[in-house]
Amino acid sequence: MKKIEAVIRPEKLNQVKGALEAIDLRGMTIHDVYGRGEQRGLEFINRAGKYRVDLLPKRLITIVVPDSEVDAVVSTIVESARTGEMGDGKVFISDVERCIRIRTGEEDDKALRTTQTP
């Protein structure tokens, strides 16, 4: 199993969610986060002078999927979140040792997907 964490532009969230739902990915966690990357924030000029906003709002999407689904999920995120401009975000992939569904006690891949709908 892999954990996929994607930091994206806030305005791209609905597009990314829709694209993930289109590939039948239902479970995800979304966080409002602030950060900066290579651009080191934005610099503005007004009558009082220059000022810098160095922590920009972003959205963090966290998803855990079986190894076989990683490439499809990552390519879906990248394609739907990309604007081609600096600040589009990053995707991080890491190993997940164990997963347990609290409601049923199912573990690992069985805990990630279900054919039943509530």
N, C-alpha and C positions, 0 to 999 in steps of 0.2 A: 504494500500500500504506500501511496505517496500523498504528502500534503502539498497542495499548490496554494501559494499566497500571491495574489496579484494586487499591486498598487496601481490604481488607474485614476484618470481624471474623473471628477464627480459627474460631469455632464455625460460621460460615457456609460454610467452604471446601468441605465435601463436597456441600452443597446447590448451590453455584455450579458446581462441577465436574460434577455430575450434569446440571444444566440445560444446560451448554455441550455435554456429550456428546450430549444429546437433540437438539440442533440440528446434530449431526455435526461439531462442532469438536473435533479430537483434540489438536492441538499447543498446549501452554502450558508456561510455566515458573513455578514457585511458589517464593517466598522467604519466610522468616520475617523480619519486620521489626518495629521498634519506632518509635512516633511519637506525636504528639499533634496535635490539631486545635483546634477552637473551644473544646472543653471544658477544655483545658489539663490533662488528666489527671484523676485522681480524688483526692478528699481523704477521709481516714479519721480516725476519732477512737477512741483507746483510752485505757487508764489513764495512759499516759505523755503524752498530749496529742494534738494534731493532727499528722498527717503527710500529705504529698502524694506520690503516684506520678504523675510527669508524663510518663513514656514508657510507653505501653501496647502490649502485643503485638498485632500485626496480621499479615495475610498479604497479600503482593503477588503478583498474578497478572499475568504479561506474556504478551501474545498479539500476533502480527502476522497481519493478514488483508488480503485484497484490499479495495479501497475499497467494493465492492458489498456486502460483508458487515458493515461497521462498525455500522450501525444495529441489525441483528438481534443481534449479539454484545453491544453495549452495553446494549440493552434487556433481554436475558437476564440479564446480570450484575446490573443495577440491580434487576430484579424479584426475583431469587433471593437477593440479599444484603440487601435492605431489611428492617429491623425497625421502622422508624419512630422509633427513638430516636437521640439524639445519639451519634456515634461509629460510625455505619454505614459510613463511608468515603467515598472519592472515586474517580472514573474520569478518567483523563487520556488524551487521544488526540493522537498526533503523527505527522508524516509519516515514512515510511521511504524512503530514497533508493534502496536496492538490497538485494537478498537473494540469497544463493547457497547452494544445498544442497551441502555438502562432498562427500557420497558420489557424486553424479552430475554435479556442475557446473551443474545447472539453475539458472536465475536467475529472480528476481522472482516473479510469480504461479505459475509452474510449480514453483518451489522450495517454495511454501507448501503446495500440495495435491498429492496423488497418488491415483490410483484403484487402485494396487497395494497389497496388504497384505503385510507382510513374512512 
